[in-house]
């Protein structure tokens, strides 16, 4: 829930125009991470260890962290050139 709350707070921010598009991708990536974390919590609560391993592989692959890092770098870059 904390990740989803963070995404919601980030989504309510209004960045400068130059950073608006990467900011939207950043928020979307954070929300995607929040969803997969909730899926992991639900799987743990059901003792669904097969699902947990599958989620763990997805998390370790960078599928969720890479878009966050890429968007953050683009935000930084756009703010430095503004």
TORMAR-585263 format. One record per atom (N, C-alpha, C, CB): residue in three letters; atom name; x, y, z. Coordinates in nm, 2 decimals, padded with zeros to 4 digits, always signed. Glycine has a CB too. Example, Ala and Ser with C-alpha at 12.3 -4.5 7.8 and 13.67 -1.06 7.14 Angstrom:
2
{aa = ALA; at = N; X = +01.32; Y = -00.57; Z = +00.78};
{aa = ALA; at = CA; X = +01.23; Y = -00.45; Z = +00.78};
{aa = ALA; at = C; X = +01.32; Y = -00.33; Z = +00.78};
{aa = ALA; at = CB; X = +01.13; Y = -00.45; Z = +00.90};
{aa = SER; at = N; X = +01.28; Y = -00.22; Z = +00.71};
{aa = SER; at = CA; X = +01.37; Y = -00.11; Z = +00.71};
{aa = SER; at = C; X = +01.29; Y = +00.00; Z = +00.79};
{aa = SER; at = CB; X = +01.41; Y = -00.06; Z = +00.57};
END
This chain:
82
{aa = UNK; at = N; X = +00.08; Y = -00.12; Z = +00.00};
{aa = UNK; at = CA; X = +00.00; Y = +00.00; Z = +00.00};
{aa = UNK; at = C; X = +00.08; Y = +00.13; Z = +00.00};
{aa = UNK; at = CB; X = -00.09; Y = +00.00; Z = +00.12};
{aa = UNK; at = N; X = +00.20; Y = +00.12; Z = +00.06};
{aa = UNK; at = CA; X = +00.29; Y = +00.24; Z = +00.07};
{aa = UNK; at = C; X = +00.33; Y = +00.28; Z = -00.07};
{aa = UNK; at = CB; X = +00.41; Y = +00.21; Z = +00.16};
{aa = UNK; at = N; X = +00.36; Y = +00.18; Z = -00.15};
{aa = UNK; at = CA; X = +00.41; Y = +00.21; Z = -00.29};
{aa = UNK; at = C; X = +00.30; Y = +00.27; Z = -00.37};
{aa = UNK; at = CB; X = +00.46; Y = +00.08; Z = -00.36};
{aa = UNK; at = N; X = +00.18; Y = +00.22; Z = -00.35};
{aa = UNK; at = CA; X = +00.06; Y = +00.28; Z = -00.42};
{aa = UNK; at = C; X = +00.03; Y = +00.42; Z = -00.37};
{aa = UNK; at = CB; X = -00.06; Y = +00.19; Z = -00.40};
{aa = UNK; at = N; X = +00.04; Y = +00.44; Z = -00.24};
{aa = UNK; at = CA; X = +00.03; Y = +00.58; Z = -00.19};
{aa = UNK; at = C; X = +00.13; Y = +00.67; Z = -00.24};
{aa = UNK; at = CB; X = +00.03; Y = +00.58; Z = -00.03};
{aa = UNK; at = N; X = +00.26; Y = +00.62; Z = -00.25};
{aa = UNK; at = CA; X = +00.37; Y = +00.71; Z = -00.31};
{aa = UNK; at = C; X = +00.33; Y = +00.74; Z = -00.45};
{aa = UNK; at = CB; X = +00.50; Y = +00.63; Z = -00.30};
{aa = UNK; at = N; X = +00.29; Y = +00.64; Z = -00.53};
{aa = UNK; at = CA; X = +00.25; Y = +00.67; Z = -00.67};
{aa = UNK; at = C; X = +00.14; Y = +00.77; Z = -00.68};
{aa = UNK; at = CB; X = +00.21; Y = +00.54; Z = -00.74};
{aa = UNK; at = N; X = +00.04; Y = +00.76; Z = -00.59};
{aa = UNK; at = CA; X = -00.07; Y = +00.85; Z = -00.59};
{aa = UNK; at = C; X = -00.02; Y = +01.00; Z = -00.56};
{aa = UNK; at = CB; X = -00.18; Y = +00.81; Z = -00.49};
{aa = UNK; at = N; X = +00.07; Y = +01.01; Z = -00.46};
{aa = UNK; at = CA; X = +00.12; Y = +01.14; Z = -00.43};
{aa = UNK; at = C; X = +00.20; Y = +01.20; Z = -00.54};
{aa = UNK; at = CB; X = +00.21; Y = +01.13; Z = -00.30};
{aa = UNK; at = N; X = +00.28; Y = +01.11; Z = -00.60};
{aa = UNK; at = CA; X = +00.36; Y = +01.16; Z = -00.72};
{aa = UNK; at = C; X = +00.27; Y = +01.20; Z = -00.83};
{aa = UNK; at = CB; X = +00.46; Y = +01.05; Z = -00.77};
{aa = UNK; at = N; X = +00.16; Y = +01.12; Z = -00.85};
{aa = UNK; at = CA; X = +00.07; Y = +01.16; Z = -00.96};
{aa = UNK; at = C; X = +00.00; Y = +01.29; Z = -00.94};
{aa = UNK; at = CB; X = -00.03; Y = +01.05; Z = -00.97};
{aa = UNK; at = N; X = -00.01; Y = +01.33; Z = -00.81};
{aa = UNK; at = CA; X = -00.08; Y = +01.46; Z = -00.79};
{aa = UNK; at = C; X = +00.01; Y = +01.58; Z = -00.80};
{aa = UNK; at = CB; X = -00.14; Y = +01.46; Z = -00.65};
{aa = UNK; at = N; X = +00.14; Y = +01.55; Z = -00.82};
{aa = UNK; at = CA; X = +00.23; Y = +01.66; Z = -00.85};
{aa = UNK; at = C; X = +00.22; Y = +01.72; Z = -00.99};
{aa = UNK; at = CB; X = +00.38; Y = +01.62; Z = -00.82};
{aa = UNK; at = N; X = +00.25; Y = +01.84; Z = -01.01};
{aa = UNK; at = CA; X = +00.25; Y = +01.90; Z = -01.14};
{aa = UNK; at = C; X = +00.39; Y = +01.95; Z = -01.17};
{aa = UNK; at = CB; X = +00.15; Y = +02.02; Z = -01.14};
{aa = UNK; at = N; X = +00.46; Y = +01.87; Z = -01.24};
{aa = UNK; at = CA; X = +00.60; Y = +01.91; Z = -01.28};
{aa = UNK; at = C; X = +00.61; Y = +02.01; Z = -01.39};
{aa = UNK; at = CB; X = +00.68; Y = +01.78; Z = -01.32};
{aa = UNK; at = N; X = +00.72; Y = +02.07; Z = -01.41};
{aa = UNK; at = CA; X = +00.73; Y = +02.17; Z = -01.52};
{aa = UNK; at = C; X = +00.70; Y = +02.10; Z = -01.65};
{aa = UNK; at = CB; X = +00.88; Y = +02.23; Z = -01.52};
{aa = UNK; at = N; X = +00.66; Y = +02.17; Z = -01.75};
{aa = UNK; at = CA; X = +00.62; Y = +02.11; Z = -01.88};
{aa = UNK; at = C; X = +00.72; Y = +02.02; Z = -01.94};
{aa = UNK; at = CB; X = +00.58; Y = +02.22; Z = -01.98};
{aa = UNK; at = N; X = +00.85; Y = +02.06; Z = -01.92};
{aa = UNK; at = CA; X = +00.95; Y = +01.98; Z = -01.98};
{aa = UNK; at = C; X = +00.96; Y = +01.84; Z = -01.92};
{aa = UNK; at = CB; X = +01.09; Y = +02.05; Z = -01.97};
{aa = UNK; at = N; X = +00.92; Y = +01.82; Z = -01.80};
{aa = UNK; at = CA; X = +00.92; Y = +01.70; Z = -01.73};
{aa = UNK; at = C; X = +00.79; Y = +01.62; Z = -01.72};
{aa = UNK; at = CB; X = +00.98; Y = +01.72; Z = -01.59};
{aa = UNK; at = N; X = +00.69; Y = +01.68; Z = -01.78};
{aa = UNK; at = CA; X = +00.55; Y = +01.62; Z = -01.77};
{aa = UNK; at = C; X = +00.54; Y = +01.48; Z = -01.82};
{aa = UNK; at = CB; X = +00.45; Y = +01.71; Z = -01.83};
{aa = UNK; at = N; X = +00.59; Y = +01.46; Z = -01.94};
{aa = UNK; at = CA; X = +00.57; Y = +01.33; Z = -02.01};
{aa = UNK; at = C; X = +00.66; Y = +01.22; Z = -01.93};
{aa = UNK; at = CB; X = +00.62; Y = +01.33; Z = -02.15};
{aa = UNK; at = N; X = +00.79; Y = +01.24; Z = -01.90};
{aa = UNK; at = CA; X = +00.86; Y = +01.14; Z = -01.82};
{aa = UNK; at = C; X = +00.80; Y = +01.12; Z = -01.68};
{aa = UNK; at = CB; X = +01.00; Y = +01.17; Z = -01.82};
{aa = UNK; at = N; X = +00.74; Y = +01.23; Z = -01.63};
{aa = UNK; at = CA; X = +00.68; Y = +01.22; Z = -01.50};
{aa = UNK; at = C; X = +00.56; Y = +01.12; Z = -01.50};
{aa = UNK; at = CB; X = +00.63; Y = +01.36; Z = -01.44};
{aa = UNK; at = N; X = +00.48; Y = +01.13; Z = -01.61};
{aa = UNK; at = CA; X = +00.36; Y = +01.04; Z = -01.62};
{aa = UNK; at = C; X = +00.41; Y = +00.90; Z = -01.63};
{aa = UNK; at = CB; X = +00.28; Y = +01.08; Z = -01.75};
{aa = UNK; at = N; X = +00.52; Y = +00.87; Z = -01.71};
{aa = UNK; at = CA; X = +00.57; Y = +00.74; Z = -01.72};
{aa = UNK; at = C; X = +00.63; Y = +00.69; Z = -01.59};
{aa = UNK; at = CB; X = +00.68; Y = +00.73; Z = -01.83};
{aa = UNK; at = N; X = +00.69; Y = +00.78; Z = -01.51};
{aa = UNK; at = CA; X = +00.74; Y = +00.75; Z = -01.38};
{aa = UNK; at = C; X = +00.63; Y = +00.70; Z = -01.29};
{aa = UNK; at = CB; X = +00.82; Y = +00.87; Z = -01.32};
{aa = UNK; at = N; X = +00.52; Y = +00.78; Z = -01.28};
{aa = UNK; at = CA; X = +00.41; Y = +00.74; Z = -01.20};
{aa = UNK; at = C; X = +00.34; Y = +00.61; Z = -01.24};
{aa = UNK; at = CB; X = +00.30; Y = +00.86; Z = -01.20};
{aa = UNK; at = N; X = +00.33; Y = +00.59; Z = -01.37};
{aa = UNK; at = CA; X = +00.27; Y = +00.47; Z = -01.43};
{aa = UNK; at = C; X = +00.36; Y = +00.35; Z = -01.39};
{aa = UNK; at = CB; X = +00.26; Y = +00.48; Z = -01.58};
{aa = UNK; at = N; X = +00.49; Y = +00.37; Z = -01.40};
{aa = UNK; at = CA; X = +00.58; Y = +00.26; Z = -01.36};
{aa = UNK; at = C; X = +00.57; Y = +00.23; Z = -01.21};
{aa = UNK; at = CB; X = +00.73; Y = +00.29; Z = -01.40};
{aa = UNK; at = N; X = +00.56; Y = +00.33; Z = -01.13};
{aa = UNK; at = CA; X = +00.54; Y = +00.31; Z = -00.98};
{aa = UNK; at = C; X = +00.41; Y = +00.24; Z = -00.95};
{aa = UNK; at = CB; X = +00.54; Y = +00.44; Z = -00.91};
{aa = UNK; at = N; X = +00.31; Y = +00.27; Z = -01.03};
{aa = UNK; at = CA; X = +00.18; Y = +00.20; Z = -01.01};
{aa = UNK; at = C; X = +00.19; Y = +00.06; Z = -01.05};
{aa = UNK; at = CB; X = +00.06; Y = +00.27; Z = -01.08};
{aa = UNK; at = N; X = +00.26; Y = +00.03; Z = -01.15};
{aa = UNK; at = CA; X = +00.28; Y = -00.11; Z = -01.20};
{aa = UNK; at = C; X = +00.36; Y = -00.19; Z = -01.09};
{aa = UNK; at = CB; X = +00.36; Y = -00.11; Z = -01.33};
{aa = UNK; at = N; X = +00.46; Y = -00.12; Z = -01.03};
{aa = UNK; at = CA; X = +00.53; Y = -00.19; Z = -00.93};
{aa = UNK; at = C; X = +00.44; Y = -00.22; Z = -00.81};
{aa = UNK; at = CB; X = +00.65; Y = -00.10; Z = -00.88};
{aa = UNK; at = N; X = +00.35; Y = -00.12; Z = -00.77};
{aa = UNK; at = CA; X = +00.26; Y = -00.14; Z = -00.66};
{aa = UNK; at = C; X = +00.17; Y = -00.26; Z = -00.69};
{aa = UNK; at = CB; X = +00.18; Y = -00.01; Z = -00.64};
{aa = UNK; at = N; X = +00.12; Y = -00.27; Z = -00.81};
{aa = UNK; at = CA; X = +00.03; Y = -00.38; Z = -00.84};
{aa = UNK; at = C; X = +00.10; Y = -00.52; Z = -00.83};
{aa = UNK; at = CB; X = -00.02; Y = -00.37; Z = -00.99};
{aa = UNK; at = N; X = +00.22; Y = -00.53; Z = -00.88};
{aa = UNK; at = CA; X = +00.29; Y = -00.66; Z = -00.87};
{aa = UNK; at = C; X = +00.33; Y = -00.69; Z = -00.72};
{aa = UNK; at = CB; X = +00.42; Y = -00.66; Z = -00.96};
{aa = UNK; at = N; X = +00.36; Y = -00.59; Z = -00.64};
{aa = UNK; at = CA; X = +00.39; Y = -00.61; Z = -00.50};
{aa = UNK; at = C; X = +00.26; Y = -00.66; Z = -00.43};
{aa = UNK; at = CB; X = +00.44; Y = -00.48; Z = -00.44};
{aa = UNK; at = N; X = +00.15; Y = -00.60; Z = -00.46};
{aa = UNK; at = CA; X = +00.02; Y = -00.65; Z = -00.40};
{aa = UNK; at = C; X = -00.01; Y = -00.79; Z = -00.45};
{aa = UNK; at = CB; X = -00.10; Y = -00.55; Z = -00.44};
{aa = UNK; at = N; X = +00.02; Y = -00.82; Z = -00.57};
{aa = UNK; at = CA; X = +00.01; Y = -00.96; Z = -00.62};
{aa = UNK; at = C; X = +00.09; Y = -01.06; Z = -00.54};
{aa = UNK; at = CB; X = +00.04; Y = -00.97; Z = -00.77};
{aa = UNK; at = N; X = +00.22; Y = -01.01; Z = -00.51};
{aa = UNK; at = CA; X = +00.31; Y = -01.10; Z = -00.43};
{aa = UNK; at = C; X = +00.25; Y = -01.11; Z = -00.29};
{aa = UNK; at = CB; X = +00.45; Y = -01.03; Z = -00.42};
{aa = UNK; at = N; X = +00.20; Y = -01.01; Z = -00.23};
{aa = UNK; at = CA; X = +00.15; Y = -01.02; Z = -00.09};
{aa = UNK; at = C; X = +00.03; Y = -01.11; Z = -00.09};
{aa = UNK; at = CB; X = +00.10; Y = -00.88; Z = -00.04};
{aa = UNK; at = N; X = -00.06; Y = -01.10; Z = -00.19};
{aa = UNK; at = CA; X = -00.18; Y = -01.19; Z = -00.20};
{aa = UNK; at = C; X = -00.13; Y = -01.33; Z = -00.22};
{aa = UNK; at = CB; X = -00.27; Y = -01.15; Z = -00.32};
{aa = UNK; at = N; X = -00.03; Y = -01.36; Z = -00.30};
{aa = UNK; at = CA; X = +00.02; Y = -01.49; Z = -00.32};
{aa = UNK; at = C; X = +00.08; Y = -01.55; Z = -00.19};
{aa = UNK; at = CB; X = +00.13; Y = -01.50; Z = -00.43};
{aa = UNK; at = N; X = +00.15; Y = -01.46; Z = -00.12};
{aa = UNK; at = CA; X = +00.21; Y = -01.51; Z = +00.01};
{aa = UNK; at = C; X = +00.10; Y = -01.54; Z = +00.11};
{aa = UNK; at = CB; X = +00.30; Y = -01.40; Z = +00.07};
{aa = UNK; at = N; X = -00.01; Y = -01.46; Z = +00.11};
{aa = UNK; at = CA; X = -00.12; Y = -01.49; Z = +00.20};
{aa = UNK; at = C; X = -00.19; Y = -01.62; Z = +00.17};
{aa = UNK; at = CB; X = -00.22; Y = -01.37; Z = +00.20};
{aa = UNK; at = N; X = -00.19; Y = -01.66; Z = +00.04};
{aa = UNK; at = CA; X = -00.25; Y = -01.79; Z = +00.00};
{aa = UNK; at = C; X = -00.15; Y = -01.90; Z = +00.00};
{aa = UNK; at = CB; X = -00.30; Y = -01.77; Z = -00.14};
{aa = UNK; at = N; X = -00.03; Y = -01.87; Z = +00.04};
{aa = UNK; at = CA; X = +00.08; Y = -01.97; Z = +00.04};
{aa = UNK; at = C; X = +00.11; Y = -02.03; Z = -00.10};
{aa = UNK; at = CB; X = +00.05; Y = -02.09; Z = +00.14};
{aa = UNK; at = N; X = +00.09; Y = -01.94; Z = -00.20};
{aa = UNK; at = CA; X = +00.11; Y = -01.98; Z = -00.34};
{aa = UNK; at = C; X = +00.26; Y = -01.95; Z = -00.38};
{aa = UNK; at = CB; X = +00.01; Y = -01.90; Z = -00.43};
{aa = UNK; at = N; X = +00.34; Y = -02.04; Z = -00.34};
{aa = UNK; at = CA; X = +00.49; Y = -02.02; Z = -00.36};
{aa = UNK; at = C; X = +00.53; Y = -02.03; Z = -00.51};
{aa = UNK; at = CB; X = +00.56; Y = -02.12; Z = -00.28};
{aa = UNK; at = N; X = +00.45; Y = -02.09; Z = -00.59};
{aa = UNK; at = CA; X = +00.48; Y = -02.09; Z = -00.73};
{aa = UNK; at = C; X = +00.46; Y = -01.95; Z = -00.79};
{aa = UNK; at = CB; X = +00.39; Y = -02.19; Z = -00.81};
{aa = UNK; at = N; X = +00.35; Y = -01.89; Z = -00.75};
{aa = UNK; at = CA; X = +00.33; Y = -01.75; Z = -00.79};
{aa = UNK; at = C; X = +00.43; Y = -01.66; Z = -00.74};
{aa = UNK; at = CB; X = +00.19; Y = -01.70; Z = -00.75};
{aa = UNK; at = N; X = +00.47; Y = -01.68; Z = -00.61};
{aa = UNK; at = CA; X = +00.58; Y = -01.59; Z = -00.55};
{aa = UNK; at = C; X = +00.71; Y = -01.60; Z = -00.63};
{aa = UNK; at = CB; X = +00.60; Y = -01.63; Z = -00.40};
{aa = UNK; at = N; X = +00.75; Y = -01.72; Z = -00.67};
{aa = UNK; at = CA; X = +00.87; Y = -01.74; Z = -00.74};
{aa = UNK; at = C; X = +00.86; Y = -01.67; Z = -00.88};
{aa = UNK; at = CB; X = +00.90; Y = -01.90; Z = -00.76};
{aa = UNK; at = N; X = +00.75; Y = -01.69; Z = -00.94};
{aa = UNK; at = CA; X = +00.72; Y = -01.62; Z = -01.07};
{aa = UNK; at = C; X = +00.74; Y = -01.47; Z = -01.06};
{aa = UNK; at = CB; X = +00.58; Y = -01.66; Z = -01.13};
{aa = UNK; at = N; X = +00.68; Y = -01.41; Z = -00.95};
{aa = UNK; at = CA; X = +00.69; Y = -01.27; Z = -00.93};
{aa = UNK; at = C; X = +00.83; Y = -01.23; Z = -00.90};
{aa = UNK; at = CB; X = +00.59; Y = -01.23; Z = -00.81};
{aa = UNK; at = N; X = +00.90; Y = -01.31; Z = -00.82};
{aa = UNK; at = CA; X = +01.04; Y = -01.28; Z = -00.78};
{aa = UNK; at = C; X = +01.12; Y = -01.28; Z = -00.91};
{aa = UNK; at = CB; X = +01.09; Y = -01.39; Z = -00.69};
{aa = UNK; at = N; X = +01.10; Y = -01.37; Z = -01.00};
{aa = UNK; at = CA; X = +01.18; Y = -01.36; Z = -01.13};
{aa = UNK; at = C; X = +01.15; Y = -01.24; Z = -01.20};
{aa = UNK; at = CB; X = +01.15; Y = -01.49; Z = -01.22};
{aa = UNK; at = N; X = +01.02; Y = -01.20; Z = -01.21};
{aa = UNK; at = CA; X = +00.99; Y = -01.07; Z = -01.28};
{aa = UNK; at = C; X = +01.05; Y = -00.95; Z = -01.21};
{aa = UNK; at = CB; X = +00.84; Y = -01.06; Z = -01.28};
{aa = UNK; at = N; X = +01.05; Y = -00.95; Z = -01.08};
{aa = UNK; at = CA; X = +01.11; Y = -00.84; Z = -01.01};
{aa = UNK; at = C; X = +01.26; Y = -00.83; Z = -01.03};
{aa = UNK; at = CB; X = +01.08; Y = -00.85; Z = -00.86};
{aa = UNK; at = N; X = +01.33; Y = -00.94; Z = -01.02};
{aa = UNK; at = CA; X = +01.47; Y = -00.95; Z = -01.04};
{aa = UNK; at = C; X = +01.52; Y = -00.92; Z = -01.18};
{aa = UNK; at = CB; X = +01.53; Y = -01.08; Z = -00.99};
{aa = UNK; at = N; X = +01.42; Y = -00.93; Z = -01.28};
{aa = UNK; at = CA; X = +01.46; Y = -00.91; Z = -01.42};
{aa = UNK; at = C; X = +01.48; Y = -00.76; Z = -01.45};
{aa = UNK; at = CB; X = +01.35; Y = -00.97; Z = -01.51};
{aa = UNK; at = N; X = +01.43; Y = -00.68; Z = -01.37};
{aa = UNK; at = CA; X = +01.43; Y = -00.53; Z = -01.40};
{aa = UNK; at = C; X = +01.31; Y = -00.48; Z = -01.47};
{aa = UNK; at = CB; X = +01.56; Y = -00.50; Z = -01.48};
{aa = UNK; at = N; X = +01.22; Y = -00.57; Z = -01.49};
{aa = UNK; at = CA; X = +01.09; Y = -00.53; Z = -01.56};
{aa = UNK; at = C; X = +01.02; Y = -00.41; Z = -01.50};
{aa = UNK; at = CB; X = +01.00; Y = -00.65; Z = -01.57};
{aa = UNK; at = N; X = +01.03; Y = -00.40; Z = -01.37};
{aa = UNK; at = CA; X = +00.96; Y = -00.29; Z = -01.30};
{aa = UNK; at = C; X = +01.06; Y = -00.18; Z = -01.26};
{aa = UNK; at = CB; X = +00.90; Y = -00.35; Z = -01.17};
{aa = UNK; at = N; X = +01.18; Y = -00.21; Z = -01.23};
{aa = UNK; at = CA; X = +01.27; Y = -00.10; Z = -01.19};
{aa = UNK; at = C; X = +01.33; Y = -00.03; Z = -01.31};
{aa = UNK; at = CB; X = +01.39; Y = -00.16; Z = -01.11};
{aa = UNK; at = N; X = +01.35; Y = -00.09; Z = -01.42};
{aa = UNK; at = CA; X = +01.41; Y = -00.02; Z = -01.53};
{aa = UNK; at = C; X = +01.32; Y = +00.10; Z = -01.58};
{aa = UNK; at = CB; X = +01.42; Y = -00.12; Z = -01.65};
{aa = UNK; at = N; X = +01.19; Y = +00.08; Z = -01.60};
{aa = UNK; at = CA; X = +01.11; Y = +00.20; Z = -01.64};
{aa = UNK; at = C; X = +01.11; Y = +00.31; Z = -01.54};
{aa = UNK; at = CB; X = +00.97; Y = +00.15; Z = -01.66};
{aa = UNK; at = N; X = +01.12; Y = +00.28; Z = -01.41};
{aa = UNK; at = CA; X = +01.13; Y = +00.38; Z = -01.31};
{aa = UNK; at = C; X = +01.26; Y = +00.46; Z = -01.32};
{aa = UNK; at = CB; X = +01.12; Y = +00.32; Z = -01.16};
{aa = UNK; at = N; X = +01.37; Y = +00.39; Z = -01.33};
{aa = UNK; at = CA; X = +01.50; Y = +00.45; Z = -01.34};
{aa = UNK; at = C; X = +01.51; Y = +00.53; Z = -01.47};
{aa = UNK; at = CB; X = +01.61; Y = +00.35; Z = -01.34};
{aa = UNK; at = N; X = +01.47; Y = +00.48; Z = -01.58};
{aa = UNK; at = CA; X = +01.47; Y = +00.55; Z = -01.71};
{aa = UNK; at = C; X = +01.39; Y = +00.68; Z = -01.70};
{aa = UNK; at = CB; X = +01.42; Y = +00.46; Z = -01.82};
{aa = UNK; at = N; X = +01.27; Y = +00.67; Z = -01.65};
{aa = UNK; at = CA; X = +01.19; Y = +00.79; Z = -01.64};
{aa = UNK; at = C; X = +01.25; Y = +00.90; Z = -01.55};
{aa = UNK; at = CB; X = +01.05; Y = +00.76; Z = -01.59};
{aa = UNK; at = N; X = +01.31; Y = +00.85; Z = -01.44};
{aa = UNK; at = CA; X = +01.37; Y = +00.94; Z = -01.34};
{aa = UNK; at = C; X = +01.49; Y = +01.01; Z = -01.41};
{aa = UNK; at = CB; X = +01.42; Y = +00.86; Z = -01.21};
{aa = UNK; at = N; X = +01.57; Y = +00.94; Z = -01.49};
{aa = UNK; at = CA; X = +01.68; Y = +01.00; Z = -01.56};
{aa = UNK; at = C; X = +01.63; Y = +01.10; Z = -01.66};
{aa = UNK; at = CB; X = +01.76; Y = +00.89; Z = -01.63};
{aa = UNK; at = N; X = +01.52; Y = +01.07; Z = -01.73};
{aa = UNK; at = CA; X = +01.47; Y = +01.17; Z = -01.82};
{aa = UNK; at = C; X = +01.41; Y = +01.29; Z = -01.75};
{aa = UNK; at = CB; X = +01.36; Y = +01.10; Z = -01.91};
{aa = UNK; at = N; X = +01.35; Y = +01.27; Z = -01.64};
{aa = UNK; at = CA; X = +01.30; Y = +01.39; Z = -01.56};
{aa = UNK; at = C; X = +01.42; Y = +01.48; Z = -01.52};
{aa = UNK; at = CB; X = +01.23; Y = +01.34; Z = -01.43};
{aa = UNK; at = N; X = +01.53; Y = +01.41; Z = -01.47};
{aa = UNK; at = CA; X = +01.65; Y = +01.49; Z = -01.43};
{aa = UNK; at = C; X = +01.70; Y = +01.57; Z = -01.55};
{aa = UNK; at = CB; X = +01.75; Y = +01.40; Z = -01.37};
{aa = UNK; at = N; X = +01.71; Y = +01.50; Z = -01.66};
{aa = UNK; at = CA; X = +01.77; Y = +01.56; Z = -01.78};
{aa = UNK; at = C; X = +01.68; Y = +01.68; Z = -01.83};
{aa = UNK; at = CB; X = +01.78; Y = +01.46; Z = -01.89};
{aa = UNK; at = N; X = +01.55; Y = +01.66; Z = -01.82};
{aa = UNK; at = CA; X = +01.46; Y = +01.77; Z = -01.87};
{aa = UNK; at = C; X = +01.47; Y = +01.89; Z = -01.78};
{aa = UNK; at = CB; X = +01.32; Y = +01.71; Z = -01.89};
{aa = UNK; at = N; X = +01.48; Y = +01.86; Z = -01.65};
{aa = UNK; at = CA; X = +01.49; Y = +01.97; Z = -01.55};
{aa = UNK; at = C; X = +01.62; Y = +02.05; Z = -01.56};
{aa = UNK; at = CB; X = +01.46; Y = +01.92; Z = -01.41};
{aa = UNK; at = N; X = +01.73; Y = +01.98; Z = -01.60};
{aa = UNK; at = CA; X = +01.86; Y = +02.05; Z = -01.61};
{aa = UNK; at = C; X = +01.86; Y = +02.14; Z = -01.73};
{aa = UNK; at = CB; X = +01.97; Y = +01.94; Z = -01.62};
{aa = UNK; at = N; X = +01.78; Y = +02.10; Z = -01.84};
{aa = UNK; at = CA; X = +01.79; Y = +02.18; Z = -01.96};
{aa = UNK; at = C; X = +01.68; Y = +02.29; Z = -01.96};
{aa = UNK; at = CB; X = +01.77; Y = +02.09; Z = -02.08};
{aa = UNK; at = N; X = +01.59; Y = +02.29; Z = -01.86};
{aa = UNK; at = CA; X = +01.48; Y = +02.39; Z = -01.85};
{aa = UNK; at = C; X = +01.54; Y = +02.52; Z = -01.80};
{aa = UNK; at = CB; X = +01.37; Y = +02.34; Z = -01.76};
END
